[in-house]
Amino acid sequence: MYIPRSILMLLVIIYLLFLLTVDWINAADELWYRPFVVAFIVVLVARWAHRDQETDEPE
């Protein structure tokens, strides 16, 4: 079974973010922009994982 690299990275990121959100809920007085930084990193990783790849299919 083939799992695309972008899907695998997404699953790993979701798992890590789930673990971090437990601490974030308990620490309400932290930085307000931290979720936006994390979302930006997720977008960058997704862009990197979904970059153009050479395939055997003609364009």
N, C-alpha and C positions, 0 to 999 in steps of 0.2 A: 504494500500500500504506500503510495507516494503522498507525502504531506508537503505542500509548497512551503518554501522558506518563510514567506510573509505570514502565513497562518501559524507556523510554529513560533515565530517571534511574537506574534500577537498573543498567543496562549501563554507564553512565558511572562510577558509584560502584564497581562491581566492577573496572573497568579501573584506576581510580586506586588502589584498595586493593591490587590485584595489584602495581602498581609500588612501592608503599610497603612491602609485605611483604618485598621483597628486602633493603631496608635494615634492617628490623626483625629479620630473622633474623641478620644480621651483628652487630647491636648488642644483645647479650643482656643487658647490664647497665643497660638503660634502665628507664623507669617501668613497673611491672607492670600498672597499670590503663589504660594507653593503648588496648589493644584494646577495652575496655569503653566508653570514651568514644567511640571510632569507631563501635562498634555502636549506641550511643545516638543518635549523629548520623544514622546510616543509618535508624534507626527514625523519627526526626523528619522526615527528608526524604521517606521513604515515606509517612508519614501526611499530610504536606503535599501530595504529588503525588496521593494517592488521596482527597483530600477530596471532599465532595459537589459534583457538577457537574450543571448543568442539562442534561437530555436531552429528547428528543422523546417518549420512552416514558412512558406513564402509569404511575403507581405502583400 
